[in-house]
Amino acid sequence: MNDAIWNNAHAGIHELHTYVPGKPIEDLERELGLNSILKLASNENPLGMAPGAQTALSEHAGDLRFYPDGNATPLKQKLAALHHIEPARITLGNGSNDILELAARVFLGPAKNAVFSQYAFAVYPIVSRAVNAETRVVPAMPYNSAMPLGHDLDAMYQAIDSNTGVVFVASPNNPTGTWADRTALEDFIAAVPASVLVVLDEAYVEYQAAETRLDSRALLEHHDNLLVTRTFSKIYGLAGMRVGYGLSSTVVADLLNRVRQPFNVHTLGQLGATAALDDHAFVEQSIATNTAERPRVEQALRERGFKTLPSAANFVTFDCGQPSDPIYQAMLRQGVIVRPLASYDLPNHIRVTVGRPADSDRFLAALDAAIQ
Ligand SMILES: *Cc1c(COP(=O)(O)O)cnc(C)c1O
């Protein structure tokens, strides 16, 4: 084979592996000839999608002749009211992954480094290496600490130097479910040099109990270098819609918007997300389901002898005490899709999305059958 074209790719990209998503329901349906697949692999909302979004979509699905509103004005206005922030401080993305990528393109490059934790979200190394930045992966907290496999903010702070462009913090983090202590995170953000962008990824924050949650909105008033990312993919049940956003200073928003594709959030995404913001009852119900079910799943896993990681999100990650891939495969054959975490260097762990009570029962039955 001629390696010339491969060799011409950026060195950072040679180090990457293509992201492996949770197995799609349709794939397993085809393979098994089953049609009652339970997918608990990608932290999607078990209650479905926000009903207002569904209505907005069926009303507008026929008219896609025009380009989207490049500024997404109605959506931004609604988000501005929700978060008590000026529209000029909001950046919209094709999912919050898009915002992460914009941050990397603006603040990272060949001479720069990105700091993030071991076992943090897989997209941080992708967007960083894609622009040839160095990645500084900081060892996570040990298993026998108060926050097993959580971010070690002190060590992350130590890893920052004059070439650091971005620090990524996920709270709650995926795939661990762990969260950063509120005071520790406030101190961390205050200590990071004002030239370094702190990305605080809050994809799961709506699920987090108020007692442990950080007031990221208040922090935005004090730190021009803070970018908080949120998404419609999780609590609003719109993962297929691809809408996320960043909240920041106007300076950061202005920089991100300079490299943003002009029409990165499509028309239906804007309509669906705008409507979903009125679905308060759906959000409350989603939180209530998760708050009731997560402890039940955690307890059931512990009763079976599995160690669970602390979670403030809508999933539970547990240590199988043995390679998890065969367990994952055996569960697949029963039509239940969970997420084995070998790609996150956690080959004995599985991440399972918290579903409705009947979903948990089916998950546990499939797990029991898989391990016996
Ligand atoms: C799911 C998830 C997101 C959301 O990504 P979208 O592009 O908005 O779908 C962001 N960060 C983390 C840590 C996630 O797990």
Ligand as a Chemical Component Dictionary entry (heavy atoms), coordinates in Angstrom:
data_LIG
# 
_chem_comp.id                   LIG 
_chem_comp.type                 NON-POLYMER 
_chem_comp.pdbx_formal_charge   0 
_chem_comp.three_letter_code    LIG 
# 
loop_
_chem_comp_atom.comp_id 
_chem_comp_atom.atom_id 
_chem_comp_atom.alt_atom_id 
_chem_comp_atom.type_symbol 
_chem_comp_atom.charge 
_chem_comp_atom.model_Cartn_x 
_chem_comp_atom.model_Cartn_y 
_chem_comp_atom.model_Cartn_z 
_chem_comp_atom.pdbx_ordinal 
LIG C1 C1 C 0 -23.610 13.191 25.833 1  
LIG C2 C2 C 0 -22.551 14.149 26.192 2  
LIG C3 C3 C 0 -22.488 15.393 25.574 3  
LIG C4 C4 C 0 -23.548 15.802 24.599 4  
LIG O1 O1 O 0 -23.078 15.840 23.327 5  
LIG P1 P1 P 0 -24.046 16.400 22.185 6  
LIG O2 O2 O 0 -23.108 16.707 21.073 7  
LIG O3 O3 O 0 -24.685 17.631 22.744 8  
LIG O4 O4 O 0 -25.023 15.331 21.862 9  
LIG C5 C5 C 0 -21.510 16.278 25.948 10 
LIG N1 N1 N 0 -20.622 15.952 26.899 11 
LIG C6 C6 C 0 -20.656 14.782 27.526 12 
LIG C7 C7 C 0 -19.677 14.496 28.613 13 
LIG C8 C8 C 0 -21.603 13.831 27.163 14 
LIG O5 O5 O 0 -21.624 12.630 27.750 15 
# 
loop_
_chem_comp_bond.comp_id 
_chem_comp_bond.atom_id_1 
_chem_comp_bond.atom_id_2 
_chem_comp_bond.value_order 
_chem_comp_bond.pdbx_ordinal 
LIG C1 C2 SING 1  
LIG C2 C3 SING 2  
LIG C2 C8 DOUB 3  
LIG C3 C4 SING 4  
LIG C3 C5 DOUB 5  
LIG C4 O1 SING 6  
LIG O1 P1 SING 7  
LIG P1 O2 DOUB 8  
LIG P1 O3 SING 9  
LIG P1 O4 SING 10 
LIG C5 N1 SING 11 
LIG N1 C6 DOUB 12 
LIG C6 C7 SING 13 
LIG C6 C8 SING 14 
LIG C8 O5 SING 15 
# 
